[in-house]
């Protein structure tokens, strides 16, 4: 039996991993969503940022390379046996991250993230601890939230959108953000649940074979894409209503137009969910995150009045 197919194969190689392989393990491509949400939080605070550049740089590192990077390392470590069968080229099952280095990196990155979060203030520290706890709970037993599409996607949405948004606002203002920022961050986190459902389409067959309860695998492609579209649309509609209630008329119109454009793109998505999910993730989600920044500027304007 070859090392690639044995349960403990990913622990057999010895040595020290290369920096390039560690970077691949931390998956830089996944850092953009939380860093974008962090930027939205900075803007939404309405605070002058000139005197807090050092804190902002640390915050960007915290949300992207550190906390998000930790989540990727944890996920790859606890999925190493499955990856040894389905994606043997990944750093851990390929042996490029040998022995227990994958676990050690995940633990070390957890502590570094917590220390940076602590240095940035109490709100950021609490957000960091919650994000790290969810990162481990998503992939590690006994919770393994990723096995349930309803819970797992909610966890990812909160970690990718809500927590970084609140972190950015807290760092910019140097204090606890107001209730409007928490409300908007939560709404966009809920909407991100739908984005993550669309992202699960790429692994539909593997999820079915391995018993992972993603929504496309449990509900079927058509119902799953309908749920995803409804969740994304309702979350943004809630943001529009909040903007109207807060007197942000122009921003509410812009977000409504962006939502309308997404609804137009959802029509072909609903007819061919398997084929068009990646296409919508590129086009429709771009409009979604643009609406996040529009909302952030609207909140900043109100905070300066």
C-alpha angles and dihedrals in degrees: 000000000000123000090246093067103036117098093235096038095110090061097052102078117084133204140069119301121239119249090243091057092048089051090051089051090055090052105218091198089071095054097077099077096055092041090052090050089049089054089050088053092051092051095043092057091068088214126141106256102193096098096044102056094122092051091048093053090050089048092054090050091047096053097041120027096019113040096021090041089052091053091053093049092048091048094050093047095053092041094048096109093051091044090052086066103034106024106020091162093072117110098256104042091039089058094241087117096043133197116347093334091112091058093042091052091050092050094044092048089050092056093044090050092050092050093050090047090051091051091055098058142275098290092049091045092053091046090050094050091049091048092049092047090052091046091057093039091052094061110014128078140279091037104030092173089184090074089070114059094202095053100031095052090048090053092050092046091053093047095045099043118009104043096043090048092053090043092054093048092048093049093047095048097034090226143064111303118242123259094263092063092050090049095050093044090052092049093052090045090056091048090052087063086073092048090054091050089057089048089056092064091080091064099038098121094044091049091052092050094047097041096246109158100222113156095249088053097046102033099030125245098282098049092040093054090047090053091047093052093047092049093049093046097045093049092053092044087056089053090051091053091049092050091051091049090051093050097252096136098160094048091047090055093049094049089046090053091048090050090049091053089051091051089055090052090048092063096072089037091059092052095050108020097163095048098038104039093092090045092052091047087059099042110024097038090053088061090047094056091043087058088053091060093045088054091048092055090048091054091047091053092053092047090056095052 
